[in-house]
Amino acid sequence: MASSGARKSDVLTSADVARLLEVNASSVKRWADEGRLQCFRTPGGHRRFARKVVEDFARQQSASVNVDWKHRLADLLTQGRQFEAESLLLDQRAELGRWDRVGDEIGDVLHHFGVRWSEGTLSIPEEHVASECILRCITRLLYLFPMRSSAPICALATAPGDEHTLGLALSELVLAENGWKTMWLGRMCPVQTLVEIIEQPQVRMLALSASSFSSTPAILADLVRTLGPLAMAHDTQLVLGGKGAWPENTFETIRINSFAQFGDFLRFVD
């Protein structure tokens, strides 16, 4: 009898698969109808899925690099075609189920822009248009999330010397999806202002971003030495993001290496 129960648990409904993959049930049905996710039908016509097939599909989805989608997004951004870019982003959100996962793919596109910039194959007008286009997209997408007045607040800022705020904008989208309000500090925020923000009782989190080529390890270490003890004293989460050389495991800071990791953290933070 036990083995029969185990076999039954290996057969999943569309709703089971949706929960397992953290996507909408409509996405599961579409993948099945397109032949991308193998299923069989019950006598009543309902879709059923083998657990192993679903787990293999999930690994393939995670490992795959959606090159075509990223190329299409890059083209739309550099041409300033905002509404088409928004539509593409919304389609990808429906496909992946969470904005943090979409954020990591957008991050790959932005990294590609950086490579092209360093190689001289991305012009100044193209870079400017693409940056402004993605920022406008994110600003409009934020209106999808009505925010309750009692929502916790996260302050967002770049580290000293870092002027790249696109990562902060994507973080704001991830925060909104998880029920957080944001206090936008942006770039060039004085350290003393960050100190004062941590001391505000309504601010539960301060998220700082640093790119790999803007702030030195010494600057970042000094910043954490200044803010870390204060954050601990005021029970404020200090989150360190981006590719910068942040110090590890100091003052109970939270090191975030991807938007998906940030989303996972927000779903379980007290």
C-alpha positions, 0 to 999 in steps of 0.5 A: 500500500505504501508503494501505491501511495508513493506512485500517486504522489509522483503524478501531479495536477496542473495546479501541483505543477504550478505550485512546484514551478511557482508560475501561473496554472495558465503557463503550465497548460500552455507549455503542455499544449505546446509540447514543451512539458509532457503530460497525459490525460485522464479519462475525464480529459484532465492533464496529469504530469509525472513528477520526474518530467516536471523536475527535469523541465524545471532544471532545463528552464533554470539552466537555459539562457533565453538568448532570443528574449534578451536580444529582443529586449536589448533591441527594443531598449536601444530603440526606445520602444518603451511600450513594446519593451513593457509588453515583453517584460510582462510576458516574461513575468507570466512565464517565470512567475516572479519579477525577481527572476525577470530582474536577473534576465534584465541584469544580463541584458544590462551587463551585455550593454556594459560589455558592448560599451567597453568594446566601443560597439554601443554608442552614447545615444544608444546607451542613454536611450536604453537606460532611460527606456528601462527606467520608464518601463520599471516606473510604470510597472510599479503601478501594478502594485497598490501599497498599503500604508502599513507596508514595511519600508526599505531605503535604497541607495548606491555606495559612495562613488557608484552612479549606477541606479538601474539595479536599485530600480529593479530592486524596487520592483522586487520589493513592491512585488513582496509588499515593501514600500521604498524610500529612494535615496539613489546615488551620491547620498552622503554617508551621514544621511545613510546614518540618519536613515538607519536611525529612523524607526519606520525604516526596516531595511537599507539596501545598498548597491555597488558595481564591480568597477565603481567603489573600491573594497576599502571604501565598501569596508569602511562604509559597512564599518560605519553603518553595520553597528548602527543597523544592528543597534536599531534592528535594521536589515543592512542588505549589500547588493551588486557585484562590488567587493563587499566585506563578507560576514560582518555586522550581520549584513545580508549579502545578495548576489541576484534579484532572485536571491533578494526575492527569496530573502524578502519572502522569509524576512521577519 
